[in-house]
Amino acid sequence: MRKLLLVIILTIGLLMFAEEITITAWTVGPDNPSYYRFDNLKTAAERLNKILKDLGVDLTVKVDGYFDTTDWSSFKQKVVFGIKSGQVVDIICSGHDDIGAWAKAGYIIPLDDYVKKYWDEEYYDFIPSLWEATKYKGKIYGIPQDTEARPFYINKQVLKKLGWSDEEINSLPDRIARGEFTFEDFIEVAKEAVEKGLVEWGLYHRPKAGIDYYQLMISMGIDFYDEEKAVFVYNVKEMKDYFKLLYDLANTYKILPKNMIGTPWTSVHKDVTSGKVLAWMGGTWNWAEWKKDYGKTEEELQDMFILAPVPKFKGRGRPNTLSHPIVYMIPSTSKYPDIAFLLITLASAPELNMRHAVESGHLPIRWQQTVLPEYTKEFFMVEGTKLLPYSGFIPNDDMFNLYNQIIFEGMQMAESGMDPEKVAEDVAKRLKSQLKDRVVIVE
């Protein structure tokens, strides 16, 4: 703490001429329970102002800005427009996958020197794997704000109605993790549940573009990125299998709605929490969302769901979940980058990040959080942490958004009923046309 105070004194010493400094922060949910991404910065400012007052420094730091709950796309558009138009903003809180594009464009600054400065006091106990999600070309451009897992939520009440014993139900996550219960096995169970009228649908996935559906690629053993060469990989044969899976889920097995993509989020969550769906490919944050926005109690959710990795396929792939860490970044337009980073550091205190994790359904970013009483009290946190060994990250590549959009559009075409082989071939042509030498097409 002594070293942290010294750094604060040296940092503030450069700004003694000011009486009040306003730090502008643009943050996003878009889920409502994640409001501490913004509020923790305000609490950090309050703590900093107390320190300054105790030190006799006549300076006040104020946090201005907003917490956005529209959607990822509109938030990111606002950020890019704001930076391009020269708007002064000091902190941006967004997904780690924005780092590649924004760092390459010069919108955000590297933070390695800042992290080194505060390492011994604050950053030494951040979960090491999270730092890999913050880098672009070897440099750190973000500070982890939270992390999560994306469980395969399975409605155990439906399994009971299908005749499963409690032992069979409770052991299912472990059997999935060991690869004993495969995605093909799940399809058969889902078909049975739908045919018997126990659910309307066997499976839901997110209705908008995102990263969740890469879990199915990983389950099928499809490698879509070459880290060493920093290029995307598109194996046409494997992707024909992938698009055929999506086609079959919606059109052959009829356990996934053909119009899944485009369904309103509210409808998705109401269907999942009312028992109309056997399995949901969602995130740990949904747990808090369902309690806050959909009236579910902790007891109801624990009685309804088991959490597992997405199952592997027979003879290929692996059980998995994806993590999409949210990070704090400092834009190149920041007027006070030193103060901005200081606030980010103070906002990353274990107890502040834990209140965010508990409220929003996210997982710890620091080892210190796992010894706090709140950690062991939270079912989703303990169960979600069990999934982290199966986690991976999408690449921080500046072309990922374009690659992702093309894959997503192919996914939508396959589910709506187009020939999956033709979809896979069309997607290959579009990727080659738009990504050029940044993608390797394997025929």
Buried (B, 14 or more C-beta within 10 A) or exposed (E): EEEBEEBBEEBBEEBEEBEEBBBBBBBBBBBBBBBBBBBBBBBBBEBBBEBBEEEEBEBBBEBEBEBBBEBBEEBBEBBBEBBEEEBEBBBBBBBBBBBBBBBBEEBBBBBEEBBEBBEEBBBEEBBEBBBEBBBBEEEBBBBBBBBBBBBBBBBBBBBBBBEBEEEBBEBBBEBBBEBBBBBEBBBEBBBBBBEEEBBBBBBBBBBBBBBBBBBBBBBBBBEBBEEEEBBBBBBBEBBBBBBBBBBBBBBEBBBBBBEBBEBEBEEBBEBBBEBBBBBBBBBBBBBBBBBBBBEBEEEEBBEBBBBBBBBBBEEEBBBBBBBBBBBBBBBBBBEBBBBBBBBBBBBBBBEBBBBBBBBBBBBBBBEBBBEBEBBEEBBBBEBBBBBBEBBBBBBBBBBBBBBBEBBBBBBBBBBBEBBBBEBBBBBBEBBBEBBEEBBBBEE
